[in-house]
């Protein structure tokens, strides 16, 4: 493991937690535009399966998008601060 990755690990953990909080807020606000009830959760006994599927798809998409944006932004900031990119430069070829 490279030194950059070791140093970047705490930054990644903190930014991941913040991204989760932001994604949760975005999802809750968007859901309130869709339905006046709280979003269904798999642990609820009486739920509409279609509504559950929509809620989980929306929540997952929002979380992945926010997490990716925050992670990439944190890596760019780390590079500006240290001069080193903490990860791969580009995807590997197939």
Secondary structure by P-SEA (a helix, b strand, c coil): ccaaaaaaaaaaaaaaaaaaaaaaaaaaaaaaaaccccccccccccccaaaaaaaaaaaaaaaaaaaaaaaaaaaaaaaaaccccccccccccc
